[in-house]
């Protein structure tokens, strides 16, 4: 994984796929200590990215469902 700009443009599915690949690689135990640390760091960043994407999706759903009234809130969504 390169910089945060590249990560920011990843879809949830792409980020999750990369995170799964990192976990598989770490589980094999074949990576050196330095590579394992780098992979772990990248994994944490991807996990945060996925959580952010899920939070954005939840916010969109809440906008659609509407606040406690059950009436849809038709306001522009901020990405």
KOLPAPA-605091 format. One line per field, with one value per atom (N, C-alpha, C): atom name; chain; residue number from 1; x, y, z. Coordinates in nm, 3 decimals. Example, Ala and Ser with C-alpha at 12.3 -4.5 7.8 and 13.67 -1.06 7.14 Angstrom:
<atoms>
atome c(N;CA;C;N;CA;C)
chaine c(A;A;A;A;A;A)
num c(1;1;1;2;2;2)
c1 c(1.319;1.230;1.320;1.285;1.367;1.290)
c2 c(-0.569;-0.450;-0.330;-0.225;-0.106;0.003)
c3 c(0.780;0.780;0.780;0.708;0.714;0.787)
</atoms>
This chain:
<atoms>
atome c(N;CA;C;N;CA;C;N;CA;C;N;CA;C;N;CA;C;N;CA;C;N;CA;C;N;CA;C;N;CA;C;N;CA;C;N;CA;C;N;CA;C;N;CA;C;N;CA;C;N;CA;C;N;CA;C;N;CA;C;N;CA;C;N;CA;C;N;CA;C;N;CA;C;N;CA;C;N;CA;C;N;CA;C;N;CA;C;N;CA;C;N;CA;C;N;CA;C;N;CA;C;N;CA;C;N;CA;C;N;CA;C;N;CA;C;N;CA;C;N;CA;C;N;CA;C;N;CA;C;N;CA;C;N;CA;C;N;CA;C;N;CA;C;N;CA;C;N;CA;C;N;CA;C;N;CA;C;N;CA;C;N;CA;C;N;CA;C;N;CA;C;N;CA;C;N;CA;C;N;CA;C;N;CA;C;N;CA;C;N;CA;C;N;CA;C;N;CA;C;N;CA;C;N;CA;C;N;CA;C;N;CA;C;N;CA;C;N;CA;C;N;CA;C;N;CA;C;N;CA;C;N;CA;C;N;CA;C;N;CA;C;N;CA;C;N;CA;C;N;CA;C;N;CA;C;N;CA;C;N;CA;C;N;CA;C;N;CA;C;N;CA;C;N;CA;C)
chaine c(A;A;A;A;A;A;A;A;A;A;A;A;A;A;A;A;A;A;A;A;A;A;A;A;A;A;A;A;A;A;A;A;A;A;A;A;A;A;A;A;A;A;A;A;A;A;A;A;A;A;A;A;A;A;A;A;A;A;A;A;A;A;A;A;A;A;A;A;A;A;A;A;A;A;A;A;A;A;A;A;A;A;A;A;A;A;A;A;A;A;A;A;A;A;A;A;A;A;A;A;A;A;A;A;A;A;A;A;A;A;A;A;A;A;A;A;A;A;A;A;A;A;A;A;A;A;A;A;A;A;A;A;A;A;A;A;A;A;A;A;A;A;A;A;A;A;A;A;A;A;A;A;A;A;A;A;A;A;A;A;A;A;A;A;A;A;A;A;A;A;A;A;A;A;A;A;A;A;A;A;A;A;A;A;A;A;A;A;A;A;A;A;A;A;A;A;A;A;A;A;A;A;A;A;A;A;A;A;A;A;A;A;A;A;A;A;A;A;A;A;A;A;A;A;A;A;A;A;A;A;A;A;A;A;A;A;A)
num c(1;1;1;2;2;2;3;3;3;4;4;4;5;5;5;6;6;6;7;7;7;8;8;8;9;9;9;10;10;10;11;11;11;12;12;12;13;13;13;14;14;14;15;15;15;16;16;16;17;17;17;18;18;18;19;19;19;20;20;20;21;21;21;22;22;22;23;23;23;24;24;24;25;25;25;26;26;26;27;27;27;28;28;28;29;29;29;30;30;30;31;31;31;32;32;32;33;33;33;34;34;34;35;35;35;36;36;36;37;37;37;38;38;38;39;39;39;40;40;40;41;41;41;42;42;42;43;43;43;44;44;44;45;45;45;46;46;46;47;47;47;48;48;48;49;49;49;50;50;50;51;51;51;52;52;52;53;53;53;54;54;54;55;55;55;56;56;56;57;57;57;58;58;58;59;59;59;60;60;60;61;61;61;62;62;62;63;63;63;64;64;64;65;65;65;66;66;66;67;67;67;68;68;68;69;69;69;70;70;70;71;71;71;72;72;72;73;73;73;74;74;74;75;75;75;76;76;76;77;77;77;78;78;78;79;79;79)
c1 c(0.086;0.000;0.090;0.061;0.142;0.095;0.062;0.025;-0.121;-0.156;-0.294;-0.388;-0.340;-0.425;-0.475;-0.386;-0.424;-0.525;-0.501;-0.590;-0.726;-0.727;-0.853;-0.944;-0.885;-0.965;-1.015;-0.973;-1.016;-1.162;-1.232;-1.366;-1.356;-1.466;-1.468;-1.424;-1.478;-1.448;-1.300;-1.241;-1.099;-1.012;-1.046;-0.970;-0.980;-1.100;-1.120;-1.041;-1.039;-0.962;-0.813;-0.761;-0.620;-0.592;-0.684;-0.668;-0.666;-0.753;-0.755;-0.624;-0.568;-0.440;-0.328;-0.330;-0.229;-0.241;-0.362;-0.383;-0.331;-0.364;-0.315;-0.162;-0.099;0.047;0.107;0.048;0.098;0.078;-0.032;-0.060;0.038;0.096;0.190;0.320;0.355;0.478;0.603;0.584;0.698;0.762;0.694;0.747;0.854;0.951;1.053;0.989;1.062;1.010;0.975;1.066;1.042;0.922;0.913;0.800;0.670;0.674;0.555;0.507;0.599;0.563;0.498;0.558;0.503;0.364;0.349;0.219;0.115;0.156;0.066;0.020;0.115;0.083;-0.016;0.012;-0.079;-0.217;-0.219;-0.345;-0.428;-0.362;-0.433;-0.493;-0.417;-0.468;-0.587;-0.578;-0.689;-0.812;-0.790;-0.902;-0.973;-0.897;-0.956;-1.033;-0.976;-1.041;-1.176;-1.176;-1.300;-1.403;-1.359;-1.451;-1.510;-1.427;-1.475;-1.579;-1.551;-1.647;-1.778;-1.771;-1.893;-1.970;-1.898;-1.962;-2.034;-1.970;-2.034;-2.159;-2.152;-2.269;-2.382;-2.348;-2.449;-2.514;-2.435;-2.488;-2.583;-2.548;-2.636;-2.767;-2.759;-2.881;-2.970;-2.908;-2.986;-3.051;-2.982;-3.042;-3.164;-3.152;-3.262;-3.379;-3.351;-3.456;-3.520;-3.444;-3.496;-3.472;-3.474;-3.459;-3.583;-3.591;-3.692;-3.834;-3.862;-3.997;-4.028;-3.925;-3.948;-3.966;-3.960;-3.971;-3.832;-3.816;-3.684;-3.632;-3.506;-3.440;-3.370;-3.415;-3.358;-3.262;-3.147;-3.041;-2.921;-2.842;-2.722;-2.629;-2.572;-2.480;-2.337;-2.261;-2.121;-2.035;-1.956;-1.864;-1.747)
c2 c(-0.117;0.000;0.122;0.212;0.333;0.436;0.556;0.665;0.664;0.760;0.769;0.811;0.885;0.925;0.805;0.709;0.586;0.508;0.499;0.427;0.495;0.628;0.703;0.677;0.645;0.622;0.479;0.391;0.252;0.238;0.150;0.116;0.029;0.013;-0.073;-0.214;-0.265;-0.402;-0.421;-0.324;-0.333;-0.327;-0.237;-0.226;-0.353;-0.410;-0.534;-0.649;-0.653;-0.756;-0.744;-0.622;-0.601;-0.637;-0.604;-0.638;-0.790;-0.860;-1.006;-1.066;-1.009;-1.058;-1.037;-0.924;-0.897;-0.997;-1.024;-1.121;-1.258;-1.302;-1.432;-1.437;-1.329;-1.326;-1.329;-1.256;-1.255;-1.391;-1.458;-1.588;-1.695;-1.680;-1.782;-1.778;-1.661;-1.648;-1.642;-1.627;-1.625;-1.487;-1.383;-1.247;-1.222;-1.141;-1.102;-1.014;-0.988;-0.904;-0.765;-0.705;-0.570;-0.568;-0.669;-0.675;-0.698;-0.780;-0.805;-0.677;-0.597;-0.470;-0.376;-0.369;-0.285;-0.334;-0.465;-0.522;-0.493;-0.506;-0.479;-0.334;-0.244;-0.101;-0.074;-0.134;-0.117;-0.174;-0.287;-0.350;-0.261;-0.197;-0.107;0.010;0.064;0.174;0.130;0.010;-0.042;-0.068;-0.118;-0.143;-0.012;0.092;0.223;0.276;0.255;0.299;0.226;0.096;0.018;0.067;0.093;0.144;0.278;0.363;0.494;0.477;0.388;0.362;0.308;0.218;0.165;0.275;0.363;0.476;0.567;0.591;0.674;0.606;0.475;0.401;0.408;0.392;0.400;0.539;0.643;0.779;0.799;0.743;0.754;0.683;0.565;0.489;0.566;0.627;0.706;0.826;0.886;0.997;0.949;0.832;0.777;0.742;0.678;0.636;0.755;0.860;0.978;0.970;1.084;1.089;1.026;1.020;0.947;0.954;1.046;1.059;0.952;0.890;0.791;0.853;0.984;1.054;1.069;1.028;1.041;1.185;1.198;1.327;1.341;1.430;1.446;1.564;1.540;1.641;1.589;1.676;1.631;1.557;1.449;1.370;1.415;1.433;1.471;1.346;1.327;1.211;1.232)
c3 c(0.000;0.000;0.000;-0.089;-0.098;0.002;-0.048;0.040;0.078;0.163;0.210;0.098;-0.001;-0.113;-0.190;-0.213;-0.282;-0.198;-0.070;0.020;0.025;0.030;0.039;-0.081;-0.196;-0.315;-0.326;-0.235;-0.239;-0.198;-0.268;-0.225;-0.100;-0.030;0.088;0.050;-0.060;-0.101;-0.135;-0.204;-0.239;-0.114;-0.021;0.103;0.185;0.192;0.267;0.204;0.073;0.003;0.034;0.032;0.066;0.210;0.299;0.440;0.460;0.391;0.399;0.348;0.241;0.188;0.290;0.359;0.462;0.575;0.618;0.727;0.687;0.564;0.517;0.519;0.471;0.466;0.606;0.698;0.835;0.902;0.870;0.930;0.886;0.768;0.721;0.798;0.854;0.929;0.842;0.712;0.620;0.604;0.648;0.632;0.739;0.702;0.800;0.906;1.011;1.118;1.065;0.990;0.937;0.843;0.757;0.664;0.742;0.844;0.927;0.993;1.043;1.106;1.003;0.884;0.778;0.737;0.723;0.687;0.795;0.920;1.031;1.028;1.005;0.998;0.883;0.767;0.653;0.686;0.756;0.794;0.886;0.980;1.071;0.992;0.898;0.816;0.731;0.675;0.595;0.682;0.802;0.893;0.926;0.952;0.981;0.860;0.742;0.618;0.602;0.628;0.617;0.719;0.840;0.942;0.901;0.840;0.794;0.684;0.590;0.481;0.536;0.634;0.695;0.768;0.834;0.902;0.804;0.690;0.587;0.533;0.513;0.464;0.566;0.693;0.799;0.802;0.786;0.784;0.667;0.552;0.436;0.460;0.521;0.549;0.646;0.746;0.842;0.774;0.679;0.604;0.527;0.467;0.389;0.480;0.589;0.683;0.753;0.767;0.834;0.984;1.045;1.190;1.251;1.375;1.452;1.396;1.308;1.252;1.150;1.093;0.989;0.852;0.846;0.719;0.658;0.533;0.470;0.474;0.502;0.502;0.368;0.287;0.154;0.153;0.213;0.220;0.144;0.085;0.016;0.112;0.064;0.146;0.119;0.225;0.215;0.214;0.110;0.103;0.191)
</atoms>
